Amino acid sequence: MRLFHFSDDSGIAAFEPRPVRVPSARAPGREWLNGPLVWAIDAHHDFLYLFPRDCPRILLWAAADTPEAERRHWLGDWRAVAYVERRWLERLEAETIHRYEMPAEGFEDLGDAGMWVARKRVVPIEHAAMSQLDREFAPRKVDLRVVDTLTPLKGLWGTSLHVSGIRLRNANDWE
């Protein structure tokens, strides 16, 4: 299994556990996820972080209980879809992000969208700069869809798909 951490910082020699910048409401007993941790994503879900840091996006893929008709309607022949606002496309094409490969030992699987956490300092085992991010999706069988605003997609959370919204506070007209 391969784990990664994505950053706009090119010079991270070690990741120190730190609390999240914007705490989320967590289920009872899971409040510790807002505390000091090092976060990583597995290779299958790395497309969630192939964006400039503050870029708002909505990502979706079929869950185990997603009916075939709903999967075909939203995904077509793709394994996942990533929605991004048009105003971020130029940055997606031009910015460079850094992918740090993390050693798997010391990480705990959260059982949620490929996310893993470590409670101790982590030294990456590899670093790669990634540019032209818009070209990274199709090889992963992820359809990058550009929209004027993400707001009309709020109803996706009412489907049987797995839907992840990241940095939505930065989206146009998001409440």
N, C-alpha and C positions, 0 to 999 in steps of 0.2 A: 504494500500500500504506500502511495506517495501522498505527502501532505505539503501544502504550500501556504505562505503568507505573502500577500501583495501589498506593496507600499509605493509611495512616490519618492521615498528616501532611498538613495542608491548606496548608502554607506553604513548599513546596519551590521555590526559585527556580532551582536547578541541581542536577543529579545528579552526584556525584563517584564515580568507580570505587571500589568497596570489595569486600573478600572476602566470601564467603557466611558467614552466622553459624554454620551447622552444615555443615561440609564433607561432601561425598558421595564415595563410592567412584567413581572415574572410570576409564574405559577408558584403557589406555596411550596416552600422547600427548595426552590430554584433561584432564590434571590442572590445567591452567591455568584451567579453568572454576571452580575454587574460589578463584581469585585475584581481584584487584581489577578489577571490571567493573561496568558499568551494564546492568541487565537490562530487556528489554521483551518484550511479547507481541503477536502480530499480532491484528487485529480478529476474525478467524475463530475464534481460540482464547481470546478475552478472558474467556469464561465461567469459565475456570479460576481467575480472581482476583476474582470478584464475591462475595467472602466477607470477613468480618472477618479480620484478619491471621493470628491463631493458630488459626482454625477448621480442624479436620481434615476432609478430604473425599476422596472417590474419584470420579474422573471417567472416563467411558469413551465411546468412539465406534468405529465400524467402521474397520478398517485395510483396505488394498487387497486383502489376501488373506482377509478375513473372509467365510466362507460366508453366503449369504443367510439360511439357517435360524437360524444363530447370531445374526446381526444382528437379525432379527425377534424372536427370543426375548428378547434383552437390551434392545433399543432400541425395538421396536415401530415407530411412525411418527416417532419423534424422531430428530434427527441425532446427539444425544448425551444422556447421562444424568449427573446430578450427585447423588451420595449425600452426605447430611449427617446427623449425629447429632441426634436430637430436642432434646437439651439446648442446641444451638446455634441453634435456630430463632428464638427470641425475639431474640437478638442479630442474626441475619440480617435480621429484619424491622425492627429499631430502629436499628442503627448506620449511620453514614455513612462511606463510603470516598471516596477522591479518585482520579480518573482523570486522569492526565497524558498528553497526546498528545505523542509524541516525533518529532523529525524523522528520517526514514528514513536520511539520509546519515550515515555513520560507524558504522552497525550491521552486524553480520555475522550471517547466518542460520545457526543451529545445525542446521537440518534435523531438528528434533525438536519436535513439538507446538507449532509457532508461536513458539518462543523465539528471541530475537535478543539479541546482546550488543554493547556498545561498550566500547572500552578507554580512552576519553577522556571528559572532562566533557561532559555533555549538558544543554542548556537546553531545557525543554519549550516547545512552541509553543501549548499550550492546557491549561486545567485545568477540570475539572467535578466538583462534589460529587455523589455518588450515594447515595440513601437508598432504603429499602424494597427491599433487594436481592433478596428473594424474588420480586419481580415482574419482575426483569430476565431471567429464564431463558426463559420461554415465548416471548417475542418472538424469541429467538435459536434457537428450536426445540430447546431443551434441557429435558429433564424433570427437575425438582428432586424427588428422592425422599428422604423423611425416614425414618430407621431408628433403632432404639434404640441400636445399636452397629454400627460398620463391620467388626468382626472377622469375621463370617460371609462377608464379601465377599473375603477373602484369596484365594480360589480364582480370582477373575477374572483374575489374572496368568497363569493356565494356559490362558486362552482365546486366540483369535486377535484379540480386540479390542485396541485401544490403550487401556491403563489407566494413569492417572496418580493417584498418591497424594500428597497435599500435607498437611503438618503432622500426619502420622499419629502422631507421638510424643505428640500431645495427645488422641488418641482413647481412648475407654473400652477397657480390657483389651487394648490393642495391645502386642504384644511386639516 
